[in-house]
Amino acid sequence: MDERRDLIGLSRAELVAEMAAMDEPPFRAKQLWHWIYHRGARDFAGMTSIGKATRTRFAERFTLDRPAIRVEQRSADGTRKWLLALADGREVESVHIPEDDRGALCVSSQVGCTLTCKFCHTGTQTLVRNLTAGEIVGQVLIARDSLEEWPVPRGGRLLSNIVMMGMGEPLYNYENVAAALRIVMDNEGIAISRRRITLSTAGVVPMIRRAGEELGVGLAVSLHAVTDELRDRIVPLNKKYPIADLLQACRDYPGSSNARRITFEYVMLRGVNDTPGDAKALVKLIAGIPAKVNLIPFNPWPGAPFECATDAAIARFAAIVRGAGYASPVRTPRGRDILAACGQLKSASERARRGARGPTPTHEPASSSGLGRTTA
Ligand code: SAH
């Protein structure tokens, strides 16, 4: 058994405490931070600014382990997707989506998800636990490793933005997400500014303000429906935190302004939420909120109970939202050839293994680690 402590995910203060525990001066923590998060060091041996004897002592006590890469896929459009294995064998996904002058990494916050949104594939994966801060930061390190972007460049980065839009509900794992984002935002390391980080929530209303005040990151809200009746059905969390409460939390979101608009995500489901009437109701609902609306064509998965809205319906919907003065980009699907939709790669890999080894139990109780499983 490896009893060494993994340093990835420790705060600066925790690193200083580790140094104190082994009678090393506090500035060692600063040196380690620089090596780990600015230079991307994967072992202690190469940390040449630190004396050899100290490096050896570090290697005896600590590791710099990232999650293991189980699968790395590269799409023809440049999208990269990783299926990662955590220390306990559980799996999560992250996806890097490059654009001309930048690129966003979509990061997971939980193994699986408790929310069971009806159009979301991750919601069908009932086994859930929170990721640690180290497992969240580890996803960023792995992307930087793969993109060969160490030391962290000042500008012109392939990995310039972070979206907490992978598997899981980040506001049900707030402490670890916050600890991870503080590391990611630290200027002497990964140095991705809060202005380039977006946290996406299905609407955990009591945590929204806290995230805004403490982290100051951008907010995205998965709205997807304009009536409580429909939203209760497709985003069951709505029974606990209905649309009016959610929109009030958006109005109160600290730091939102025209320069820093709230993103409303709206998945286009054929015959479900895609009419001109829905679009008109949407712009009424968000009136007065500095906002943009991301229209996401539904990304189908095997057995999904929905179809994607037609191009014509999406165009009609977008025109109404734009006519009301909101930016309303239609998100073009990326990485379709590599199953880049949320949760798909993990399921495909589980199916392949089940096929090879016979059926494995799919229903295990969710962990009791403070995950806010909604009973609504
Ligand atoms: N739990 C958070 C973040 C993860 S989901 C949240 O709900 O916001 C990231 C986004 O992808 C959400 O807007 C989610 O509703 C959307 N999404 C999930 N499955 C989808 C699918 N099959 N097609 C299109 N969008 C999907």
Boltz pocket constraint, residues with backbone or C-beta under 6 A from the ligand:
constraints:
  - pocket:
      binder: B
      contacts: [[A, 117], [A, 119], [A, 120], [A, 121], [A, 164], [A, 165], [A, 166], [A, 167], [A, 168], [A, 169], [A, 170], [A, 200], [A, 201], [A, 202], [A, 203], [A, 220], [A, 221], [A, 222], [A, 265], [A, 266], [A, 267], [A, 296], [A, 297], [A, 298], [A, 299], [A, 300], [A, 301], [A, 341], [A, 342]]
      max_distance: 6.0
